[in-house]
Amino acid sequence: MSKICQITGKSAMVGNNVSHSKRRTKRTFDINLFTKKFYWVEQDAWISLKISANGLRVINKLGLNAAIKRAAEKGYL
């Protein structure tokens, strides 16, 4: 699976490494992504999500059910 947050849709960005002599080479800026298990009360089941740190804050703010519903509407799940 790719490095994309399932709640916020954030993915890695592409940029440049810049050396002391200003020589530029391509690199990726990865997101702070980790796998976490949540207990989904409405479905009475454990689910595993690949989630960023910002996605975890969204779940804490809105609740798991609302965050999953919002991610499904935007097409991240």
Backbone as JSON Lines, residues from 0, in Angstrom:
{"i":0,"aa":"M","n":[0.84,-1.18,0.0],"ca":[0.0,0.0,0.0],"c":[0.89,1.25,0.0]}
{"i":1,"aa":"S","n":[0.41,2.29,-0.64],"ca":[1.21,3.49,-0.76],"c":[1.23,4.31,0.52]}
{"i":2,"aa":"K","n":[2.08,5.31,0.54],"ca":[2.25,6.16,1.72],"c":[1.25,7.3,1.68]}
{"i":3,"aa":"I","n":[-0.03,6.98,1.9],"ca":[-1.1,7.96,1.9],"c":[-1.94,7.78,3.15]}
{"i":4,"aa":"C","n":[-2.25,8.88,3.83],"ca":[-3.1,8.83,5.02],"c":[-4.53,8.52,4.59]}
{"i":5,"aa":"Q","n":[-5.17,7.57,5.27],"ca":[-6.52,7.17,4.9],"c":[-7.58,8.12,5.44]}
{"i":6,"aa":"I","n":[-7.22,9.03,6.32],"ca":[-8.18,9.98,6.87],"c":[-8.07,11.34,6.19]}
{"i":7,"aa":"T","n":[-6.85,11.86,6.03],"ca":[-6.68,13.2,5.47],"c":[-6.31,13.19,3.99]}
{"i":8,"aa":"G","n":[-5.84,12.07,3.47],"ca":[-5.43,12.01,2.07],"c":[-4.06,12.58,1.81]}
{"i":9,"aa":"K","n":[-3.32,12.92,2.86],"ca":[-1.97,13.47,2.68],"c":[-1.05,12.4,2.1]}
{"i":10,"aa":"S","n":[-0.15,12.83,1.22],"ca":[0.82,11.91,0.64],"c":[2.18,12.59,0.58]}
{"i":11,"aa":"A","n":[3.18,11.82,0.16],"ca":[4.54,12.34,0.1],"c":[4.65,13.42,-0.97]}
{"i":12,"aa":"M","n":[5.5,14.42,-0.7],"ca":[5.78,15.48,-1.66],"c":[7.16,15.25,-2.26]}
{"i":13,"aa":"V","n":[7.37,15.82,-3.43],"ca":[8.65,15.69,-4.12],"c":[9.35,17.04,-4.1]}
{"i":14,"aa":"G","n":[10.66,17.01,-3.82],"ca":[11.43,18.24,-3.8],"c":[12.87,17.97,-4.18]}
{"i":15,"aa":"N","n":[13.75,18.85,-3.78],"ca":[15.15,18.74,-4.13],"c":[16.03,18.68,-2.89]}
{"i":16,"aa":"N","n":[17.06,17.84,-2.95],"ca":[18.18,17.95,-2.04],"c":[19.1,19.0,-2.62]}
{"i":17,"aa":"V","n":[19.52,19.95,-1.83],"ca":[20.41,21.0,-2.33],"c":[21.72,20.9,-1.56]}
{"i":18,"aa":"S","n":[22.79,20.61,-2.28],"ca":[24.1,20.46,-1.65],"c":[24.73,21.84,-1.4]}
{"i":19,"aa":"H","n":[25.89,21.81,-0.8],"ca":[26.61,23.06,-0.52],"c":[26.94,23.81,-1.81]}
{"i":20,"aa":"S","n":[27.21,23.05,-2.88],"ca":[27.53,23.69,-4.15],"c":[26.27,24.01,-4.97]}
{"i":21,"aa":"K","n":[25.1,23.91,-4.34],"ca":[23.8,24.2,-4.94],"c":[23.4,23.19,-6.02]}
{"i":22,"aa":"R","n":[24.01,22.03,-6.04],"ca":[23.62,20.97,-6.97],"c":[22.33,20.34,-6.45]}
{"i":23,"aa":"R","n":[21.34,20.18,-7.32],"ca":[20.03,19.7,-6.9],"c":[19.77,18.29,-7.4]}
{"i":24,"aa":"T","n":[19.32,17.44,-6.49],"ca":[18.9,16.08,-6.83],"c":[17.52,15.85,-6.22]}
{"i":25,"aa":"K","n":[16.72,15.02,-6.86],"ca":[15.35,14.78,-6.41],"c":[15.33,13.98,-5.12]}
{"i":26,"aa":"R","n":[14.34,14.27,-4.28],"ca":[14.1,13.53,-3.05],"c":[12.61,13.6,-2.74]}
{"i":27,"aa":"T","n":[12.17,12.77,-1.78],"ca":[10.77,12.81,-1.35],"c":[10.7,13.27,0.1]}
{"i":28,"aa":"F","n":[9.67,14.04,0.4],"ca":[9.37,14.45,1.76],"c":[8.23,13.56,2.24]}
{"i":29,"aa":"D","n":[8.56,12.52,3.01],"ca":[7.54,11.59,3.48],"c":[6.73,12.2,4.61]}
{"i":30,"aa":"I","n":[5.5,11.71,4.77],"ca":[4.64,12.19,5.84],"c":[4.86,11.33,7.08]}
{"i":31,"aa":"N","n":[4.4,11.83,8.21],"ca":[4.52,11.12,9.48],"c":[3.4,10.09,9.55]}
{"i":32,"aa":"L","n":[3.63,8.92,8.94],"ca":[2.59,7.91,8.76],"c":[2.87,6.7,9.62]}
{"i":33,"aa":"F","n":[1.84,6.16,10.25],"ca":[1.96,4.94,11.03],"c":[0.66,4.17,10.99]}
{"i":34,"aa":"T","n":[0.72,2.9,11.34],"ca":[-0.44,2.02,11.36],"c":[-0.98,1.96,12.77]}
{"i":35,"aa":"K","n":[-2.29,2.17,12.91],"ca":[-2.9,2.19,14.24],"c":[-4.23,1.47,14.18]}
{"i":36,"aa":"K","n":[-4.54,0.73,15.26],"ca":[-5.81,0.03,15.36],"c":[-6.78,0.85,16.2]}
{"i":37,"aa":"F","n":[-8.03,0.92,15.74],"ca":[-9.08,1.64,16.44],"c":[-10.26,0.7,16.66]}
{"i":38,"aa":"Y","n":[-10.98,0.92,17.75],"ca":[-12.21,0.17,17.98],"c":[-13.36,1.03,17.5]}
{"i":39,"aa":"W","n":[-14.08,0.54,16.49],"ca":[-15.2,1.25,15.89],"c":[-16.48,0.79,16.57]}
{"i":40,"aa":"V","n":[-17.02,1.62,17.43],"ca":[-18.16,1.23,18.27],"c":[-19.4,0.95,17.43]}
{"i":41,"aa":"E","n":[-19.65,1.76,16.39],"ca":[-20.85,1.62,15.58],"c":[-20.88,0.27,14.84]}
{"i":42,"aa":"Q","n":[-19.72,-0.22,14.43],"ca":[-19.63,-1.5,13.73],"c":[-19.27,-2.66,14.66]}
{"i":43,"aa":"D","n":[-18.94,-2.34,15.92],"ca":[-18.52,-3.33,16.92],"c":[-17.36,-4.18,16.4]}
{"i":44,"aa":"A","n":[-16.32,-3.47,15.89],"ca":[-15.18,-4.17,15.31],"c":[-13.92,-3.32,15.46]}
{"i":45,"aa":"W","n":[-12.77,-4.01,15.4],"ca":[-11.48,-3.33,15.37],"c":[-11.1,-3.11,13.92]}
{"i":46,"aa":"I","n":[-10.6,-1.9,13.6],"ca":[-10.12,-1.61,12.26],"c":[-8.7,-1.09,12.35]}
{"i":47,"aa":"S","n":[-7.94,-1.34,11.31],"ca":[-6.56,-0.89,11.24],"c":[-6.45,0.15,10.13]}
{"i":48,"aa":"L","n":[-5.9,1.33,10.47],"ca":[-5.78,2.41,9.51],"c":[-4.33,2.84,9.38]}
{"i":49,"aa":"K","n":[-3.94,3.2,8.16],"ca":[-2.67,3.89,7.95],"c":[-2.98,5.37,8.06]}
{"i":50,"aa":"I","n":[-2.42,5.99,9.08],"ca":[-2.87,7.33,9.46],"c":[-1.66,8.22,9.76]}
{"i":51,"aa":"S","n":[-1.79,9.5,9.42],"ca":[-0.75,10.46,9.74],"c":[-1.02,11.05,11.12]}
{"i":52,"aa":"A","n":[-0.07,11.81,11.62],"ca":[-0.25,12.45,12.92],"c":[-1.4,13.45,12.86]}
{"i":53,"aa":"N","n":[-1.53,14.14,11.74],"ca":[-2.65,15.07,11.57],"c":[-3.97,14.32,11.51]}
{"i":54,"aa":"G","n":[-4.0,13.15,10.9],"ca":[-5.21,12.35,10.84],"c":[-5.64,11.88,12.22]}
{"i":55,"aa":"L","n":[-4.67,11.59,13.08],"ca":[-4.99,11.2,14.45],"c":[-5.64,12.36,15.2]}
{"i":56,"aa":"R","n":[-5.16,13.58,14.96],"ca":[-5.78,14.76,15.58],"c":[-7.2,14.96,15.07]}
{"i":57,"aa":"V","n":[-7.44,14.67,13.8],"ca":[-8.8,14.79,13.24],"c":[-9.73,13.79,13.92]}
{"i":58,"aa":"I","n":[-9.26,12.57,14.13],"ca":[-10.08,11.55,14.8],"c":[-10.36,11.96,16.24]}
{"i":59,"aa":"N","n":[-9.38,12.5,16.92],"ca":[-9.59,12.94,18.3],"c":[-10.59,14.09,18.37]}
{"i":60,"aa":"K","n":[-10.6,14.95,17.35],"ca":[-11.48,16.11,17.35],"c":[-12.91,15.74,16.95]}
{"i":61,"aa":"L","n":[-13.07,15.0,15.85],"ca":[-14.4,14.71,15.31],"c":[-14.99,13.4,15.83]}
{"i":62,"aa":"G","n":[-14.15,12.47,16.2],"ca":[-14.61,11.12,16.52],"c":[-14.34,10.2,15.34]}
{"i":63,"aa":"L","n":[-14.22,8.91,15.62],"ca":[-13.84,7.95,14.58],"c":[-14.91,7.85,13.49]}
{"i":64,"aa":"N","n":[-16.16,7.75,13.87],"ca":[-17.23,7.56,12.9],"c":[-17.34,8.75,11.95]}
{"i":65,"aa":"A","n":[-17.29,9.96,12.48],"ca":[-17.39,11.16,11.64],"c":[-16.16,11.3,10.74]}
{"i":66,"aa":"A","n":[-14.98,10.97,11.25],"ca":[-13.76,11.08,10.44],"c":[-13.78,10.07,9.28]}
{"i":67,"aa":"I","n":[-14.23,8.85,9.55],"ca":[-14.31,7.84,8.49],"c":[-15.35,8.23,7.46]}
{"i":68,"aa":"K","n":[-16.48,8.77,7.91],"ca":[-17.53,9.21,7.0],"c":[-17.02,10.33,6.09]}
{"i":69,"aa":"R","n":[-16.29,11.3,6.67],"ca":[-15.74,12.41,5.9],"c":[-14.69,11.93,4.91]}
{"i":70,"aa":"A","n":[-13.85,10.98,5.32],"ca":[-12.81,10.45,4.42],"c":[-13.44,9.67,3.28]}
{"i":71,"aa":"A","n":[-14.52,8.95,3.54],"ca":[-15.19,8.19,2.49],"c":[-15.86,9.12,1.48]}
{"i":72,"aa":"E","n":[-16.42,10.24,1.95],"ca":[-17.04,11.21,1.04],"c":[-16.01,11.83,0.11]}
{"i":73,"aa":"K","n":[-14.81,12.09,0.64],"ca":[-13.76,12.7,-0.18],"c":[-12.99,11.67,-0.99]}
{"i":74,"aa":"G","n":[-13.22,10.38,-0.77],"ca":[-12.6,9.34,-1.57],"c":[-11.24,8.87,-1.07]}
{"i":75,"aa":"Y","n":[-10.91,9.13,0.19],"ca":[-9.61,8.71,0.72],"c":[-9.61,7.26,1.15]}
{"i":76,"aa":"L","n":[-10.74,6.7,1.49],"ca":[-10.82,5.3,1.91],"c":[-11.11,4.4,0.75]}
